[in-house]
C-alpha cells in the first residue's frame, strides 16, 4: 500500500475498497460452490446402494460421464474422490519420494476421463443397449479386481439404463464388493461373479458377512454330465435366519455371454488350466449347447522395476512408471487361447498409460482411475455382444437367401408335370386358407358358410350320379346328353353313331 491507500502492482492500480469488494465476492462465490457440491454429493449418496437395492430414475441428473462418485457402483479408491480420504495430507506421505500434489493427482484423473470421452465409450455402451443386443441375455464378468473395474464401468457409463442393482460394498464404498448384479431397463442382466464355475480363484480374504458365493458349482463337472452352467449370487432382497444375505442360483443358456480373465494372482496358471479343461469339454459336447465364452486380455501394470526408492525409515517403496515396453501377460494369453476362444483387448495399447493408474498413497500401479482405461474394456465388451447379434442376423438372412436360391434352382430344373403337381398342392392349400368362401379366390362348388361341397347331399352321396352309380349327364348308351350329336364334347361312341347316321 502507498500512503494514499492504493495497492500497486507493476501494471495496475486498485483502491483498497475495490480490493475488499473483489475478495468479499470471491469468498461468497466459494461458499455458494461448496454448498452446491455438498448438495450434489448428498443427492448421489442417497442413490448409492451401500448394502441395499436402488432404482435409478429417468430424471436423475447425471454428467456426460460419471465423475467423483456420481455413479452408485463406483469404488472410492479408484475415483478422483480418493484424494479426500486423508492420505494426501498425511505427513508420512508428504515426506515420501512418491508424494504428489493434489493438483497433479487431479490432472491425472482428468486425463483418464478424457481418454474415455475420446473413445466414445458411453455412446458405444448406449448403442449396444438401445439396439436391444442385451435383451433377455445374461452377461457375466469373471475375473479379479481388474475385471471388477470393467463391470463397474459398464454400469457407470449408462447408469440411467439400470433398473435395479445390488452392489454390496464391504464395509462401505471405501471398500470393495465381491459379487454384484444389475438389471437393465431394456431387458437383460449383468453379473460380477469372480469365482463362478470354480474356474478361477484368488488369494482374497473372505468378505465380512460370508464367503464369496459364486463358485459352488463346477462347470467342468456340469459339462461332463450334460448339465447347464450355473452359479450362485446374492438375491436382490431378503436375508436368512442368521441374518446373512439370501442367494439365488443363476442358470446360463446358449446366447448368454461370459467375459473371463484369470487375473494377476498366484493362481493364474491354475485358472488357465481349468479354463482349457472346460473349453475342451464344451468342444466335445457341442459348443452351441453352452453360453458364449469371450476372453478379455489382461491389463498392464506399470511398476518401476529399474529405480529403487526408500522412505525415511529406509524401507523400499514402489513407484509407478509411465511406460512399459510390452504386455507380456497378454501375449501369453493370446498364445494359449487363440485356437479355443474369441479374444478381445489386444488392440488396446496401454504401454504408455502408466500415469492413468491410481497411484496415490499405496502406489497402486495396477488399478486404473475411473472413468478411464476400464471404460475401454467395458465398451469393447458391449461392442462384442452387439456384433455377435448382428452376425447371427446376417447368418439367418444368408440362410434365408440360400433357401430361396435353392427353390429357384428347383423350379428351373424340375419337369413340368412335377411342377404342375406342386401347383395343385399349393392351390389346394390356398382353398383351405380361403375358407371355401365362394369368391373368385375360392371354390364356387363349396358352400360359403360351412365349406361343404354342394355336389353332395346330406348323406354324402354325389348328386351327379343316380342310384345305380351312373352319371346323370349320360343316357342309357352313356352318351353325353348335354352335347350335340357329333358335336364338340361328345363321347367317342356318340361320334361313331353320328358318322353312321351321316353315311
C-alpha positions, 0 to 999 in steps of 0.5 A, a space after each residue: 500500500 502507498 500512503 494514499 491507500 492504493 495497492 500497486 502492482 507493476 501494471 495496475 492500480 486498485 483502491 483498497 475498497 475495490 480490493 475488499 469488494 473483489 475478495 468479499 465476492 470471491 469468498 461468497 462465490 466459494 461458499 455458494 460452490 461448496 454448498 452446491 457440491 455438498 448438495 450434489 454429493 448428498 443427492 448421489 449418496 442417497 442413490 448409492 446402494 451401500 448394502 441395499 437395492 436402488 432404482 435409478 430414475 429417468 430424471 436423475 441428473 447425471 454428467 456426460 460421464 460419471 465423475 467423483 462418485 456420481 455413479 452408485 457402483 463406483 469404488 472410492 479408491 479408484 475415483 478422483 474422490 480418493 484424494 479426500 480420504 486423508 492420505 494426501 495430507 498425511 505427513 508420512 506421505 508428504 515426506 515420501 519420494 512418491 508424494 504428489 500434489 493434489 493438483 497433479 493427482 487431479 490432472 491425472 484423473 482428468 486425463 483418464 476421463 478424457 481418454 474415455 470421452 475420446 473413445 466414445 465409450 458411453 455412446 458405444 455402451 448406449 448403442 449396444 443397449 438401445 439396439 436391444 443386443 442385451 435383451 433377455 441375455 445374461 452377461 457375466 464378468 469373471 475375473 479379479 479386481 481388474 475385471 471388477 473395474 470393467 463391470 463397474 464401468 459398464 454400469 457407470 457409463 449408462 447408469 440411467 439404463 439400470 433398473 435395479 442393482 445390488 452392489 454390496 460394498 464391504 464395509 462401505 464404498 471405501 471398500 470393495 464388493 465381491 459379487 454384484 448384479 444389475 438389471 437393465 431397463 431394456 431387458 437383460 442382466 449383468 453379473 460380477 461373479 469372480 469365482 463362478 464355475 470354480 474356474 478361477 480363484 484368488 488369494 482374497 480374504 473372505 468378505 465380512 458377512 460370508 464367503 464369496 458365493 459364486 463358485 459352488 458349482 463346477 462347470 467342468 463337472 456340469 459339462 461332463 454330465 450334460 448339465 447347464 452352467 450355473 452359479 450362485 449370487 446374492 438375491 436382490 432382497 431378503 436375508 436368512 435366519 442368521 441374518 446373512 444375505 439370501 442367494 439365488 442360483 443363476 442358470 446360463 443358456 446358449 446366447 448368454 455371454 461370459 467375459 473371463 480373465 484369470 487375473 494377476 494372482 498366484 493362481 493364474 496358471 491354475 485358472 488357465 488350466 481349468 479354463 482349457 479343461 472346460 473349453 475342451 469339454 464344451 468342444 466335445 459336447 457341442 459348443 452351441 449347447 453352452 453360453 458364449 465364452 469371450 476372453 478379455 486380455 489382461 491389463 498392464 501394470 506399470 511398476 518401476 522395476 529399474 529405480 529403487 526408492 526408500 522412505 525415511 525409515 529406509 524401507 523400499 517403496 514402489 513407484 509407478 512408471 509411465 511406460 512399459 515396453 510390452 504386455 507380456 501377460 497378454 501375449 501369453 494369453 493370446 498364445 494359449 487361447 487363440 485356437 479355443 476362444 474369441 479374444 478381445 483387448 489386444 488392440 488396446 495399447 496401454 504401454 504408455 498409460 502408466 500415469 492413468 493408474 491410481 497411484 496415490 498413497 499405496 502406489 497402486 500401479 495396477 488399478 486404473 482411475 475411473 472413468 478411464 482405461 476400464 471404460 475401454 474394456 467395458 465398451 469393447 465388451 458391449 461392442 462384442 455382444 452387439 456384433 455377435 447379434 448382428 452376425 447371427 442376423 446376417 447368418 439367418 438372412 444368408 440362410 434365408 437367401 440360400 433357401 430361396 436360391 435353392 427353390 429357384 434352382 428347383 423350379 428351373 430344373 424340375 419337369 413340368 408335370 412335377 411342377 404342375 403337381 406342386 401347383 395343385 398342392 399349393 392351390 389346394 392349400 390356398 382353398 383351405 386358407 380361403 375358407 371355401 368362401 365362394 369368391 373368385 379366390 375360392 371354390 364356387 362348388 363349396 358352400 360359403 358358410 360351412 365349406 361343404 361341397 354342394 355336389 353332395 347331399 346330406 348323406 354324402 352321396 354325389 348328386 351327379 350320379 343316380 342310384 345305380 352309380 351312373 352319371 346323370 349327364 349320360 343316357 342309357 348308351 352313356 352318351 353325353 346328353 348335354 352335347 350335340 350329336 357329333 358335336 364338340 364334347 361328345 363321347 367317342 361312341 356318340 361320334 361313331 353313331 353320328 358318322 353312321 347316321 351321316 353315311 
